[in-house]
Amino acid sequence: MLLAYDLAVFEVSIAVTTLTTALQSADGARQAAPLGRNIVPVVVPPAPSDQPTRPNPARTVLLAFLLLLGGLGVIKLLQFRQ
């Protein structure tokens, strides 16, 4: 019986703390509203650049070469296991 009472007192204290925090947040929002502050932040997506970038042929060739080496390595490894 005492444990149930302690649990109920604990739940009430949590509820009081939650209510107090919510009321303080609502009061802060009401005070900030006349100042023109937004409560919800606005996220702006990134804009594309004005000048398009050129493809980098050296990087493309290097990437293709590395992928080819990796593929050949996997093929050699599979042939070696048989």
Residue frames as a rotation matrix with the C-alpha (Angstrom) as fourth column:
MET 1
0.568 0.823 0.000 0.00
0.823 -0.568 0.000 0.00
0.000 0.000 -1.000 0.00
LEU 2
0.479 -0.473 -0.740 2.84
0.127 -0.796 0.591 2.37
-0.869 -0.377 -0.321 0.85
LEU 3
-0.586 -0.727 0.357 4.60
0.417 0.107 0.903 1.54
-0.695 0.678 0.240 -2.42
ALA 4
-0.097 0.654 0.750 1.48
0.982 -0.058 0.178 2.40
0.160 0.754 -0.637 -4.45
TYR 5
0.813 0.380 -0.440 1.21
0.492 -0.853 0.172 5.72
-0.310 -0.357 -0.881 -2.61
ASP 6
0.030 -0.896 -0.444 4.88
0.075 -0.441 0.894 6.55
-0.997 -0.060 0.054 -3.27
LEU 7
-0.625 -0.211 0.752 4.41
0.711 0.246 0.659 5.66
-0.324 0.946 -0.004 -6.94
ALA 8
0.369 0.846 0.385 1.34
0.914 -0.405 0.014 7.90
0.167 0.347 -0.923 -7.17
VAL 9
0.704 -0.185 -0.685 3.20
0.213 -0.866 0.453 10.80
-0.677 -0.465 -0.570 -5.50
PHE 10
-0.393 -0.918 0.056 6.09
0.251 -0.049 0.967 10.31
-0.884 0.394 0.250 -7.93
GLU 11
-0.381 0.342 0.859 3.74
0.924 0.127 0.360 10.33
0.014 0.931 -0.364 -10.95
VAL 12
0.735 0.667 -0.125 2.07
0.675 -0.737 0.038 13.51
-0.067 -0.112 -0.991 -9.68
SER 13
0.339 -0.680 -0.650 5.44
0.071 -0.671 0.738 15.22
-0.938 -0.296 -0.179 -9.25
ILE 14
-0.663 -0.535 0.523 6.40
0.530 0.157 0.833 14.27
-0.528 0.830 0.179 -12.82
ALA 15
0.058 0.784 0.618 3.07
0.979 -0.165 0.117 15.60
0.194 0.599 -0.777 -14.09
VAL 16
0.787 0.203 -0.583 3.54
0.411 -0.877 0.249 18.87
-0.460 -0.436 -0.774 -12.19
THR 17
-0.169 -0.937 -0.307 7.05
0.115 -0.328 0.938 19.29
-0.979 0.123 0.163 -13.60
THR 18
-0.613 -0.007 0.790 5.83
0.767 0.233 0.598 18.58
-0.188 0.973 -0.137 -17.14
LEU 19
0.455 0.866 0.209 2.94
0.883 -0.469 0.021 21.02
0.116 0.175 -0.978 -16.78
THR 20
0.573 -0.312 -0.758 5.22
0.228 -0.827 0.513 23.73
-0.787 -0.467 -0.403 -15.39
THR 21
-0.540 -0.837 0.091 7.67
0.268 -0.068 0.961 23.32
-0.798 0.543 0.261 -18.28
ALA 22
-0.373 0.481 0.793 4.87
0.924 0.114 0.365 23.39
0.086 0.869 -0.487 -20.85
LEU 23
0.705 0.671 -0.230 3.35
0.697 -0.715 0.052 26.52
-0.130 -0.197 -0.972 -19.34
GLN 24
0.206 -0.720 -0.662 6.74
0.094 -0.659 0.746 28.26
-0.974 -0.216 -0.068 -19.29
SER 25
-0.718 -0.465 0.518 7.29
0.510 0.156 0.846 27.35
-0.474 0.872 0.125 -22.96
ALA 26
0.053 0.833 0.551 3.83
0.977 -0.156 0.142 28.61
0.205 0.531 -0.822 -23.91
ASP 27
0.735 0.173 -0.656 4.43
0.430 -0.867 0.252 31.85
-0.525 -0.467 -0.712 -22.02
GLY 28
-0.270 -0.917 -0.295 7.77
0.128 -0.338 0.932 32.35
-0.954 0.214 0.208 -23.79
ALA 29
-0.618 0.112 0.778 6.09
0.781 0.203 0.591 31.73
-0.092 0.973 -0.213 -27.15
ARG 30
0.499 0.864 0.068 3.37
0.865 -0.501 0.009 34.27
0.042 0.054 -0.998 -26.36
GLN 31
0.539 -0.360 -0.762 5.98
0.168 -0.840 0.516 36.86
-0.826 -0.405 -0.392 -25.41
ALA 32
-0.552 -0.831 0.070 8.07
0.190 -0.044 0.981 36.23
-0.812 0.555 0.181 -28.53
ALA 33
-0.084 0.593 0.801 5.11
0.957 0.272 -0.101 36.35
-0.277 0.758 -0.591 -30.93
PRO 34
0.858 0.451 -0.246 4.63
0.368 -0.874 -0.318 40.15
-0.359 0.182 -0.916 -30.91
LEU 35
0.204 -0.868 -0.452 8.36
-0.312 -0.496 0.811 40.59
-0.928 -0.025 -0.372 -31.58
GLY 36
0.610 0.125 -0.783 7.98
-0.790 0.013 -0.613 38.83
-0.066 0.992 0.107 -34.91
ARG 37
-0.546 -0.820 0.171 10.01
-0.808 0.569 0.153 35.78
-0.223 -0.055 -0.973 -33.96
ASN 38
0.240 0.570 -0.786 9.06
-0.697 0.664 0.269 32.48
0.676 0.483 0.557 -35.47
ILE 39
0.358 -0.050 0.932 8.68
-0.796 0.505 0.333 29.58
-0.488 -0.862 0.141 -33.12
VAL 40
0.722 -0.087 0.686 9.21
0.322 0.920 -0.222 27.03
-0.612 0.382 0.692 -35.89
PRO 41
-0.212 -0.856 -0.472 12.56
-0.248 -0.420 0.873 27.34
-0.945 0.302 -0.123 -37.69
VAL 42
0.848 0.446 -0.287 12.38
-0.348 0.059 -0.936 27.59
-0.401 0.893 0.205 -41.46
VAL 43
-0.036 -0.856 0.516 14.75
0.188 0.502 0.844 25.30
-0.981 0.127 0.143 -43.35
VAL 44
0.586 0.141 -0.798 15.82
-0.670 -0.471 -0.575 26.55
-0.456 0.871 -0.182 -46.76
PRO 45
0.746 -0.336 0.574 17.06
0.461 0.884 -0.082 23.89
-0.480 0.326 0.815 -49.20
PRO 46
-0.219 -0.906 -0.362 20.43
0.181 -0.402 0.897 24.56
-0.959 0.131 0.252 -50.81
ALA 47
0.742 0.447 -0.499 20.27
-0.333 -0.402 -0.853 26.36
-0.582 0.800 -0.150 -54.13
PRO 48
0.584 -0.566 0.581 22.17
0.777 0.596 -0.201 25.04
-0.233 0.569 0.789 -57.15
SER 49
-0.241 -0.775 -0.584 25.25
0.433 -0.624 0.650 26.98
-0.869 -0.096 0.486 -58.13
ASP 50
0.523 0.431 -0.736 24.98
-0.340 -0.686 -0.643 29.64
-0.782 0.586 -0.212 -60.81
GLN 51
0.070 -0.586 -0.808 27.85
-0.994 0.027 -0.106 28.18
0.084 0.810 -0.580 -62.82
PRO 52
0.958 0.288 0.003 27.68
-0.288 0.956 0.056 24.48
0.013 -0.055 0.998 -63.63
THR 53
0.188 -0.929 0.318 30.79
-0.583 0.155 0.798 22.47
-0.790 -0.336 -0.512 -62.84
ARG 54
0.243 -0.213 -0.947 32.72
-0.910 0.288 -0.298 20.77
0.336 0.934 -0.123 -65.61
PRO 55
0.998 0.044 -0.039 33.34
-0.032 0.959 0.283 17.02
0.050 -0.281 0.958 -65.51
ASN 56
0.292 -0.943 0.158 36.80
-0.861 -0.187 0.472 16.07
-0.416 -0.274 -0.867 -64.33
PRO 57
0.701 0.044 -0.712 38.16
-0.527 0.704 -0.476 13.53
0.480 0.709 0.517 -66.86
ALA 58
-0.389 -0.911 -0.136 41.24
-0.522 0.340 -0.782 12.65
0.759 -0.233 -0.608 -64.78
ARG 59
-0.576 0.239 0.781 39.13
-0.752 0.220 -0.622 11.76
-0.320 -0.946 0.053 -61.76
THR 60
0.542 0.837 -0.082 36.70
-0.782 0.466 -0.414 9.78
-0.308 0.288 0.907 -63.92
VAL 61
0.398 -0.485 -0.779 39.51
-0.486 0.609 -0.627 7.76
0.778 0.628 0.006 -65.53
LEU 62
-0.675 -0.679 0.289 41.12
-0.579 0.244 -0.778 7.11
0.457 -0.693 -0.558 -62.15
LEU 63
-0.210 0.692 0.691 37.83
-0.821 0.259 -0.509 5.92
-0.531 -0.674 0.514 -60.68
ALA 64
0.746 0.472 -0.470 37.17
-0.662 0.600 -0.449 3.65
0.070 0.646 0.760 -63.66
PHE 65
-0.017 -0.851 -0.525 40.69
-0.495 0.463 -0.735 2.22
0.868 0.247 -0.430 -63.38
LEU 66
-0.740 -0.248 0.625 40.31
-0.671 0.213 -0.710 1.52
0.043 -0.945 -0.324 -59.66
LEU 67
0.246 0.898 0.365 36.94
-0.801 0.400 -0.445 -0.15
-0.546 -0.183 0.817 -60.24
LEU 68
0.643 -0.091 -0.761 38.46
-0.577 0.596 -0.559 -2.27
0.504 0.798 0.330 -63.01
LEU 69
-0.469 -0.877 -0.105 41.32
-0.515 0.369 -0.774 -3.32
0.717 -0.309 -0.625 -60.72
GLY 70
-0.512 0.359 0.780 38.87
-0.773 0.203 -0.601 -4.18
-0.374 -0.911 0.174 -57.97
GLY 71
0.600 0.788 -0.139 36.73
-0.753 0.498 -0.429 -6.23
-0.269 0.362 0.893 -60.34
LEU 72
0.338 -0.569 -0.749 39.76
-0.486 0.576 -0.657 -8.09
0.806 0.586 -0.082 -61.68
GLY 73
-0.678 -0.598 0.427 40.90
-0.649 0.215 -0.730 -8.75
0.344 -0.772 -0.534 -58.13
VAL 74
-0.039 0.761 0.648 37.54
-0.808 0.357 -0.469 -10.27
-0.588 -0.542 0.601 -57.23
ILE 75
0.771 0.307 -0.558 37.59
-0.614 0.591 -0.523 -12.43
0.169 0.745 0.645 -60.38
LYS 76
-0.129 -0.906 -0.402 41.14
-0.498 0.410 -0.764 -13.65
0.858 0.101 -0.504 -59.63
LEU 77
-0.646 -0.069 0.761 40.14
-0.757 0.188 -0.626 -14.40
-0.100 -0.980 -0.174 -56.03
LEU 78
0.400 0.868 0.294 37.13
-0.753 0.494 -0.434 -16.43
-0.522 -0.048 0.852 -57.18
GLN 79
0.648 -0.232 -0.725 39.25
-0.503 0.585 -0.636 -18.34
0.572 0.777 0.262 -59.72
PHE 80
-0.429 -0.898 0.096 41.88
-0.627 0.219 -0.747 -19.07
0.650 -0.381 -0.658 -57.08
ARG 81
-0.306 0.397 0.865 39.32
-0.864 0.267 -0.428 -20.55
-0.401 -0.878 0.261 -54.68
GLN 82
0.750 0.630 -0.201 38.15
-0.652 0.653 -0.385 -23.14
-0.112 0.419 0.901 -57.23
